[in-house]
Structure formats: structure tokens, C-alpha cells
């Protein structure tokens, strides 16, 4: 199994499992954890759209060194939710200090 496939599988199955765990009893979580959940969910929704668009790129545009399609199709399912989690952690920490 290549690293790209492993990243895709983690993004395809690991991220939704983490979202299920974090979303359980969401109202009882801290403001920071709720922000992480919602930003991660938003990142995952965007990643689903990006990966779907990459899957439908016509084959005539593919090449062996096509880094953009590989990132869009495989890595976005993991990287965009992680980016969302980081943004949520930062914004959730700011909200905590303001209230």
C-alpha cells in the first residue's frame, strides 16, 4: 500500500470516525472542542467536494507526475479537515478568552 492510499484511507474512514467521537454529546463539550468539531466538519465537506471534482477530471489531463490531482483526490480528505481543526482550535481558544 502506498503512502497516498494510506492517507486517503485515513481521510476516508479515520476522519469520519473522529468526527463521530467528537460530535458525541457536543453540547457538553467546551467551546474550543465545539469549534474544532464544526471547523473539521466544514473542512471535510470541502474535501469531499474537492476529491469528487478530482475524480471526474478527464483522463486526457492525467499524467504520472500529476501532483495536483493526487493531492486533491487523496490528501485533501485528510489535510483539509486537519486545517479546519487547527483553525477551530485557534478560534475556539480566542472565544474562550473573550467570554
C-alpha positions in Angstrom: 0.0 0.0 0.0 1.4 3.4 -1.0 1.5 6.4 1.3 -1.1 8.2 -0.8 -3.5 5.3 -0.5 -2.9 5.1 3.3 -3.5 8.9 3.6 -6.7 8.5 1.6 -8.0 5.6 3.7 -7.3 7.5 6.9 -9.1 10.5 5.4 -12.0 8.3 4.2 -12.5 6.3 7.4 -10.5 7.9 10.2 -11.7 11.4 9.9 -15.5 10.5 10.0 -14.8 8.2 13.0 -13.0 11.1 14.8 -15.9 13.4 13.9 -18.4 10.9 15.3 -16.4 10.7 18.5 -16.1 14.4 18.8 -19.7 15.1 17.9 -21.0 12.7 20.6 -22.6 14.9 23.4 -21.4 18.0 21.6 -23.4 20.4 23.8 -21.4 19.2 26.8 -18.1 19.9 25.2 -16.0 23.0 25.7 -16.3 25.9 23.3 -12.9 25.0 21.9 -13.9 21.4 21.2 -17.2 22.6 19.6 -15.2 25.0 17.3 -12.8 22.2 16.4 -15.7 19.9 15.6 -17.5 22.4 13.3 -14.4 23.6 11.5 -13.2 20.0 11.0 -16.7 19.1 9.6 -16.5 22.1 7.3 -13.1 21.1 6.1 -14.2 17.6 5.5 -17.2 18.7 3.4 -15.0 20.9 1.3 -12.6 18.0 0.9 -15.4 15.7 -0.3 -16.2 18.2 -3.0 -12.6 18.6 -4.0 -12.0 14.9 -4.1 -15.2 14.3 -6.2 -14.2 17.0 -8.7 -10.7 15.5 -8.9 -12.2 12.1 -9.6 -14.1 13.4 -12.5 -11.2 15.2 -14.2 -10.9 13.8 -17.7 -8.2 11.2 -18.2 -6.6 13.2 -21.0 -5.4 15.6 -18.3 -3.7 13.0 -16.2 0.0 12.3 -16.1 2.3 10.2 -13.9 3.7 13.3 -12.3 0.3 14.9 -11.7 0.8 16.2 -8.1 -2.3 18.4 -8.0 -4.8 15.6 -8.8 -3.1 13.3 -6.3 -3.3 16.0 -3.6 -6.9 16.8 -4.5 -8.1 13.2 -4.7 -6.1 11.5 -2.0 -4.6 14.0 0.5 -7.4 16.6 0.7 -9.6 14.1 2.6 -7.1 14.3 5.5 -5.4 17.7 5.1 -8.4 19.9 4.8 -10.1 18.6 8.0 -6.8 18.9 9.8 -6.6 22.5 8.6 -10.1 23.1 9.8 -9.3 21.5 13.2 -6.3 23.9 13.6 -8.5 26.9 12.7 -11.2 25.7 15.1 -8.6 25.3 17.9 -7.3 28.8 17.4 -10.7 30.4 17.1 -12.1 28.4 19.9 -9.2 29.4 22.2 -9.9 33.1 21.3 -13.6 32.7 22.1 -12.8 31.2 25.4 -10.7 34.2 26.4 -13.4 36.7 25.3 -16.2 35.3 27.4 
